Amino acid sequence: MTRTSAVIMDYYNTEVVKMISLKYGFTPMQAFRSFADSEIHKMLSDKKYEMWEFGAPAIFDMWESEKITGDPRNSLYLRGDLS
């Protein structure tokens, strides 16, 4: 696996963790652990998926979809249901 650059990962880790903390009231460490342990984080870390083309709000939506449904691919951003 070729890894996404550390600079890109740092950006998403910072932004998505803020969003998780604000919406769910998690401490930053709880939010980071939840994000870091997710499938979407693994996908974001793998350069072959090119997930950096999505903004932080979209990655947050994918994380949230994963938490609710068990699969980040249920996100509107990955299903292509956005109009």
N, C-alpha and C positions, 0 to 999 in steps of 0.2 A: 504494500500500500504506500503510495506517495502521499505525504501529509501536506495539508494546507499550511501556508506560512504562519509562523508564530504571531506576526503582526495582525494578520486577519483574524486569527483565533482570539487574540487578546481583545480586539474590537468587539467581536460578537459575544465573548464571555462577559465583558463589561456591560454592554447594552442590554442583552437579554436577561442577565442577572438583575439589573435595575428594574426591568419590566416585571419579572417574576416577584421580586420583593415588594414592589408597589401594589400589584394587583392582589397578591395572596398573603401579604404580611409576613413573608419569610424573612429571616435574617439574611444578610448577604451570603453567609457561609451555607445556610440551608438551601438558598436559591441556587448557588453555584453547584452544590452537590447534586441537586435535582437535575439541573441542566447537564452537568458533566456526565451523569450516569444514564443519560437518555440516548435513544437510538438516533435522534436528530443530531445530537452532538457528534456521534460517531460518523454520521453521514457528512456533516460539516467538516470534520477533521480529515476526511478522505478526499483528496484533490480530484479524483476521477468523477465525483458527483457535481463538481462546480457549483456548490451551494452558495458560494460567496456572491453569486449573481442576485440573490434575494437580499432585501434589506433586513435589518434587525427585527422590525415588526412582523415580517413574514416568517422569520425563523422562530420568533416567539409564538406565533400562531401554530406553527408545526409542532413545537414543544407542547403547547396546550392541547392540540389534537391528539398527540401521543398519550398524554396523561389521561384524557377523557376516554379515548377509544382504544388505546393500546397500540396505535399505528400512526406515525407522523404523516404517512401518505394519505390520510383522510383529511388533511388540511385542504382548504379551498385553493390554496396556492399550488399545490401539487396535483390536485384533481382537475384543475383548469376550469373551475366553476365561476370564476370572477368575471363579471360583466363590465 
